[in-house]
Amino acid sequence: MRGVDLSHYDGNCSFETILRHYDLDDSVLWELAPIVYEADLDEERYNTPEAPGLDTVPHGLSMICTDQPSMASTNFTTTSRRELKAVLVTLRLGLE
């Protein structure tokens, strides 16, 4: 989005911008960053095979949620390092 602080900036996707802005240095977050980048921008900058799986989730939700409040009510968020690591493992297992 144009005019917001935490958007695509200097070749980074919003997720990477957020990590840098808040000085988040957790290795799990940075391991997810290339996957999120590819799911968001689809430029094959990182060649992450997990990206299509991650990209499918919000697209699938958009097919069953008819408006923004119902999409938000799905609570498609992760809050802990353990949950983020589980997302990574799940995405990778889906490739086997």
Secondary structure as the mmCIF struct_conf table of DSSP 4:
data_model
#
loop_
_struct_conf.conf_type_id
_struct_conf.id
_struct_conf.beg_label_comp_id
_struct_conf.beg_label_asym_id
_struct_conf.beg_label_seq_id
_struct_conf.end_label_comp_id
_struct_conf.end_label_asym_id
_struct_conf.end_label_seq_id
TURN_TY1_P TURN_TY1_P1 ARG A 2 GLY A 3
BEND BEND1 ASP A 5 HIS A 8
STRN STRN1 TYR A 9 TYR A 9
TURN_TY1_P TURN_TY1_P2 ASP A 10 GLY A 11
STRN STRN2 ASN A 12 ASN A 12
HELX_RH_AL_P HELX_RH_AL_P1 SER A 14 HIS A 21
TURN_TY1_P TURN_TY1_P3 TYR A 22 ASP A 23
HELX_RH_AL_P HELX_RH_AL_P2 SER A 27 LEU A 41
BEND BEND2 ARG A 45 TYR A 46
TURN_TY1_P TURN_TY1_P4 PRO A 49 GLU A 50
HELX_RH_AL_P HELX_RH_AL_P3 ALA A 51 ILE A 64
BEND BEND3 ASP A 67 ASP A 67
HELX_RH_AL_P HELX_RH_AL_P4 GLN A 68 SER A 73
TURN_TY1_P TURN_TY1_P5 THR A 74 THR A 74
BEND BEND4 SER A 80 SER A 80
HELX_RH_AL_P HELX_RH_AL_P5 ARG A 81 LEU A 93
TURN_TY1_P TURN_TY1_P6 GLY A 94 LEU A 95
#
